[in-house]
């Protein structure tokens, strides 16, 4: 499979094309819209979330409630476009010539030889991830046919780290979905909220970390044979493609570096005549191949780069020092980013499933 997205943050709509879906996949549109609503929720978001009520529109590759095997064509309208349409048409928007540190502004302006950062930031905006969530929601429905479940939750915001109960991920997810921090440790959730409030009061932003888990994974997704087929490499690349994500950990990778090998490797034993693991520090992937254990991914998100205080920069129209402009932004987007991370994991696993099991129709894939 492959997918493309298009559209700008304040343009008419976001578009997406998902190619390679087998024919005959029945899609529940309400479930797609539910995922879009989850992305818009979460403590620390800005007023844009009060404007948009994202709903998916299917423009192709879907007839009589099922995929046809042709590319699935999706759209999400930007309601905020109504407030920008005339300005786009008459060119009354001022050029943005002071790039914001941490964004694509300066590098993008230099790369494309553009003197207006707005042209860069409109596409680089995390608004694009709404379409990724829609595509991920479709992939989740494909995986659900094989009983694969994907869910995520927040395990850190700023200096506040929650407790994670390894091996009981579904229950933690269910608890986390009941609060705006998406954190299963309720004491930590209260501290996280206070940390976000303090950052907002100080005109600052705050980052954090997310755990995403896939359960009931078949053995054999990915491959050890070629570097670009390794499942952990594909997952890492997908997660780092999400705006503001700067680190990815499969299993207990960061903790493993301080332990001897005897404590790190997941020993193999026989249970009722079947091989089983003593633990899952590898995060469900060995040699680039899924091993049947839950796939556990941790993703680390930097603080949002748009800060009300205005970071040091240079006005490229005058080549004089100036403060970066403030564009409407979140104080913390970590709880919302959980849904985007779930979507990208669903995409990688759905692609790997179809790679292994093949088929032009759902019936062939399941057989």
C-alpha positions in Angstrom: 0.0 0.0 0.0 0.9 3.6 -0.2 -0.8 6.9 0.6 -0.5 10.6 -0.2 -2.0 13.6 1.5 -2.5 17.1 0.1 -3.9 20.4 1.1 -3.0 23.3 3.4 -3.9 24.2 7.0 -6.3 27.0 6.0 -7.0 25.9 2.4 -10.4 24.5 1.3 -9.8 20.9 2.4 -7.3 18.2 3.1 -7.2 15.3 0.7 -5.8 11.8 0.8 -5.4 8.9 -1.6 -4.9 5.4 -0.1 -3.8 2.9 -2.8 -3.6 -0.9 -2.5 -6.6 -1.7 -0.3 -8.2 -5.0 -1.3 -11.7 -4.9 -2.6 -14.6 -5.8 -0.4 -13.5 -4.0 2.8 -16.7 -2.7 4.5 -16.0 0.6 6.1 -17.8 2.1 9.1 -17.7 5.8 8.4 -18.8 6.6 12.0 -15.6 4.9 13.3 -13.5 7.0 11.0 -15.2 10.2 12.3 -14.8 9.0 15.8 -11.0 8.8 15.3 -11.1 12.3 13.9 -13.0 13.6 16.9 -10.4 11.9 19.2 -7.6 13.8 17.5 -9.4 17.1 18.2 -9.7 16.3 21.9 -7.1 16.5 24.6 -5.9 19.0 27.2 -3.8 21.9 25.9 -5.3 22.4 22.5 -6.1 25.8 20.9 -9.2 27.5 19.7 -8.9 26.0 16.2 -10.4 22.8 17.7 -13.6 24.8 18.4 -13.9 25.8 14.8 -13.3 22.4 13.1 -15.6 19.4 13.4 -13.8 17.1 11.2 -15.9 14.7 9.1 -14.6 12.4 6.4 -15.9 12.6 2.8 -15.2 9.6 0.5 -14.8 10.7 -3.2 -13.7 7.5 -4.8 -12.9 3.8 -4.5 -15.9 3.1 -2.4 -19.2 1.8 -3.7 -22.2 0.1 -1.9 -20.4 0.5 1.4 -17.2 -1.4 0.4 -13.8 -0.7 -1.1 -13.5 -1.5 -4.8 -9.8 -2.2 -5.1 -9.3 1.2 -6.8 -7.6 4.0 -4.8 -9.6 5.2 -1.9 -10.0 9.0 -2.2 -10.7 10.9 1.0 -11.4 14.6 1.9 -11.8 16.6 5.1 -13.1 20.2 4.7 -11.4 23.0 6.6 -14.2 25.1 8.1 -11.7 27.8 9.0 -11.2 28.3 5.2 -14.4 30.5 5.3 -12.4 33.0 7.4 -9.5 33.0 5.0 -11.0 32.6 1.5 -11.2 36.2 0.5 -7.7 36.9 1.8 -6.3 34.0 -0.2 -8.0 35.4 -3.3 -7.2 39.1 -3.0 -3.7 38.6 -1.6 -4.4 40.8 1.4 -2.4 38.6 3.8 0.9 40.2 4.9 4.0 38.2 4.0 5.6 36.4 6.9 9.3 37.2 6.7 10.4 36.3 10.2 10.9 32.5 10.4 10.0 30.7 13.6 12.8 28.6 15.2 11.9 24.9 15.4 9.5 25.0 12.4 10.1 24.3 8.7 10.0 28.1 8.0 13.6 29.0 7.4 14.8 25.7 5.9 11.7 25.6 3.7 12.1 29.2 2.5 15.7 28.6 1.6 15.0 25.2 -0.1 12.2 26.5 -2.3 13.5 30.1 -2.7 10.3 31.6 -1.3 10.2 34.9 0.6 7.0 34.2 2.5 7.1 31.7 5.4 3.3 31.4 5.2 3.6 29.3 2.0 5.8 26.8 4.0 3.9 26.7 7.3 0.6 26.2 5.6 1.7 22.7 4.4 4.1 22.0 7.2 1.3 22.5 9.8 0.2 19.5 11.9 -3.3 20.1 10.5 -2.2 17.6 7.8 -2.3 14.8 10.4 -6.1 14.9 10.4 -5.9 13.1 7.1 -3.4 10.6 8.4 -5.8 9.8 11.2 -8.6 9.1 8.7 -6.3 6.8 6.7 -5.2 5.1 9.9 -8.8 4.6 10.9 -9.3 2.7 7.6 -6.2 0.6 8.3 -7.5 -0.2 11.8 -10.7 -1.6 10.3 -8.7 -3.8 8.0 -6.6 -5.0 10.9 -9.6 -5.6 13.1 -10.7 -8.3 10.7 -7.6 -10.2 11.9 -8.3 -9.3 15.6 -5.4 -6.9 15.7 -6.0 -4.1 18.1 -4.1 -0.8 18.3 -4.3 1.7 21.1 -2.2 4.4 22.8 -1.9 6.6 25.9 0.3 9.3 27.3 3.0 8.3 29.7 4.9 11.5 30.1 4.3 15.3 29.9 7.2 17.6 30.8 8.9 16.2 33.9 5.8 14.2 35.0 6.1 10.5 34.2 3.2 8.0 34.8 3.4 4.4 35.8 3.0 1.9 33.0 1.7 -1.6 33.8 3.5 -3.8 31.2 1.3 -6.5 29.8 -2.0 -4.8 30.7 -2.1 -2.2 28.0 -5.8 -2.5 27.0 -7.0 -1.7 30.5 -4.7 1.3 30.7 -6.0 2.5 27.3 -9.6 2.3 28.5 -8.8 4.3 31.7 -6.8 6.9 29.7 -9.7 7.5 27.3 -11.8 8.8 30.2 -9.6 11.9 30.9 -8.4 14.8 28.8 -4.7 13.9 29.4 -5.1 10.4 28.0 -3.1 9.1 30.9 -4.0 5.9 32.8 -2.2 7.0 36.0 -4.8 9.4 37.4 -2.5 10.9 40.0 0.1 11.6 37.2 -2.7 13.0 35.0 -3.5 15.7 37.6 0.2 16.7 37.7 0.4 16.7 33.9 -2.6 19.1 33.8 -0.9 21.4 36.3 2.3 21.3 34.2 0.4 22.3 31.1 -1.4 25.1 32.9 1.9 26.4 34.2 3.5 26.4 30.8 0.5 28.3 29.3 0.6 30.8 32.1 4.3 31.4 31.4 3.6 31.8 27.6 5.5 28.6 27.0 4.9 25.1 25.6 5.5 21.6 26.8 6.2 18.2 25.3 5.9 14.6 26.4 5.9 10.9 25.5 3.4 8.5 24.1 3.0 4.7 24.3 1.3 2.9 21.4 0.6 -0.8 21.5 -0.5 -3.4 18.8 -1.8 -6.7 20.2 -2.7 -10.0 18.5 0.0 -9.5 15.9 0.7 -12.5 13.6 4.3 -13.7 13.6 6.3 -12.9 10.5 5.5 -9.3 9.6 8.5 -7.5 8.2 11.7 -9.2 7.2 15.4 -9.6 8.2 16.4 -9.9 4.6 16.6 -6.2 3.5 17.2 -3.1 5.5 14.0 -1.3 4.2 11.7 -4.3 5.0 12.6 -4.4 8.7 9.4 -3.8 10.7 11.0 -1.7 13.4 12.7 0.5 10.9 9.4 1.1 9.1 7.7 1.9 12.3 10.5 4.3 13.4 10.4 6.2 10.1 6.6 6.5 10.2 6.6 7.9 13.8 9.4 10.4 13.1 7.4 11.7 10.1 4.8 13.1 12.5 5.4 16.8 13.3 7.4 17.4 16.5 8.3 13.8 17.1 12.0 13.5 17.8 12.5 10.0 19.3 11.2 6.5 18.9 11.7 3.5 21.2 10.7 -0.1 20.4 10.1 -2.0 23.6 12.6 -1.0 26.3 15.3 0.2 24.0 16.5 3.2 26.1 16.4 1.2 29.3 18.2 -1.8 27.7 21.4 0.1 27.1 22.2 0.2 30.8 21.6 -3.5 31.5 23.7 -6.6 30.8 22.5 -8.8 27.9 21.4 -11.5 30.2 18.7 -9.2 31.6 17.6 -7.8 28.2 17.0 -10.8 25.9 13.5 -12.3 26.0 14.1 -15.9 27.0 12.1 -18.6 25.3 10.2 -21.4 27.2 7.6 -24.1 26.5 4.1 -23.5 27.8 1.6 -26.4 27.1 3.9 -27.6 24.2 4.1 -24.1 22.6 7.0 -21.7 22.7 6.5 -18.5 24.7 8.5 -15.6 25.9 9.6 -14.9 29.5 9.3 -11.1 28.9 8.9 -8.5 26.1 11.7 -6.1 26.4 12.2 -6.3 22.6 8.7 -4.8 22.1 7.4 -7.6 19.9 10.0 -7.3 17.1 13.3 -9.3 16.7 15.5 -9.1 13.6 13.0 -6.8 12.0 10.3 -9.4 12.2 7.2 -9.5 14.5 7.5 -12.3 16.9 3.9 -12.6 18.1 4.4 -10.5 21.3 2.6 -7.1 21.6 4.4 -4.5 19.6 5.2 -1.7 22.0 6.3 1.7 20.6 7.2 4.8 22.6 7.3 8.2 20.9 8.9 11.4 22.2 7.4 14.7 21.2 9.2 18.0 21.6 7.4 21.1 22.9 5.4 22.9 20.2 7.7 25.4 18.5 5.2 28.3 18.3 5.7 30.3 21.5 3.8 33.4 22.6 6.9 35.1 23.9 8.5 35.1 20.5 11.8 33.3 20.0 14.9 35.1 18.6 15.0 35.3 14.8 15.8 37.5 11.8 13.5 39.4 9.6 14.6 38.2 6.1 13.2 41.3 4.4 15.4 43.6 6.4 18.1 41.2 7.5 17.8 42.6 11.1 17.3 40.7 14.3 13.6 40.4 15.4 11.3 38.2 17.4 9.5 35.4 15.7 5.8 36.0 15.1 3.2 34.1 17.2 0.7 32.0 15.2 -2.2 30.4 17.0 -0.9 27.2 18.6 -1.3 24.6 21.2 0.3 24.7 24.6 0.6 20.9 24.5 -0.5 18.6 21.8 0.7 15.3 23.3 -2.7 13.9 24.3 -4.0 14.5 20.8 -0.9 13.2 19.1 -1.7 9.8 20.7 -4.3 9.3 17.9 -1.8 10.3 15.2 0.7 7.8 16.5 -1.9 5.1 16.5 -2.8 5.9 12.9 0.8 5.6 11.7 1.3 2.3 13.5 -1.9 1.0 11.9 -0.7 2.1 8.5 2.7 0.3 8.8 1.1 -2.9 10.2 -1.7 -2.9 7.5 0.9 -2.5 4.8 3.0 -5.3 6.3 -0.1 -7.6 6.6 -1.0 -7.1 3.0 2.6 -7.6 2.0 2.7 -11.0 3.8 -0.8 -12.3 3.1 -1.5 -10.6 -0.2 -4.8 -10.8 -2.1 -6.9 -8.5 -4.3 -10.0 -9.0 -2.2 -10.6 -9.2 1.6 -11.7 -12.8 1.1 -8.3 -13.7 -0.3 -6.4 -11.9 2.4 -8.4 -13.6 5.2 -8.0 -17.0 3.5 
